[in-house]
C-alpha cells in the first residue's frame, strides 16, 4: 500500500510539473505514460506477492491515474 501511495504522489508531482511548464504532448504523457509507468513500478515493486495480485494492483493504479488524468 505504501508503494502505491508513493507512486501516486510521484505521478501527481510529475503531472503538476508538466502542466505548469506547458510541456508539448503533456496530455498524452498524463494519460498514457504516467499511468503505464506507475503500473510497471507497482508490478515490479511487489515481487514477493503472487503475479495475479501484483497485476491486479498495477492495473488498479494505472486505471486510477488514467481517470485522474481525464479529470473524473
N, C-alpha and C positions, 0 to 999 in steps of 0.2 A: 504494500500500500504506500509506503514511504517513497519507493521508486516511482510510482505513478504520480504522486504529488510533485516530486522533484522534476520529473519530465514535463508535467503540465506547466509548472512555473517557468521552466526554461523556454517552453514553446510560447507561452504568453509574452515573455520578455522579448523573444525574437520577433514575434508578430507586432508588438508595440514599436520596436525599433524600426522595422520595415515600414510601418505606417507613418511614423514620424519623419523618416528620411525621404519618403516619397519614392521608394525604390521602383524601378521598372519591373514589371511582372510580379509585383508584391501580392496581387490577388491569387495568382497561380501558386506562388510559394506558400501562401497562407492556407490554401485549400488542398494542396496535394503534397508538397514536400514536407511541411511541418508535421501533419498527421502521420505520414509514412515514416519519417524519422523517429517520431515518438513511439509508434508501434514497434519499430525494429528495436529501439532501446529497451522497451518493456520485454519484448520476446527474448532477447539475448541476455537481458539483465536478470531474468528469473530462472536461471539454469537449473537450480535444484528441483524445481517443480516439474510435473509431467508436461509433455508437449501440448496436450489438449488444453490444460489450464493456462499455460503461457500464451497460446494462440488466442484463447478467449479474452484474456486480459489485454493483449495487444490490440485486438480488433475493437474492443470496447473503448480503449483510449484513443485509437485513431478515429473512430466514428465520432466520439465526443468532441475531439478537437476540430474535426471537419465541420460539425454542426455549429460550434462556436465561431469558426471562420465564416460560416454563412450568416451568422448573426441571429441564429434561432435560440 
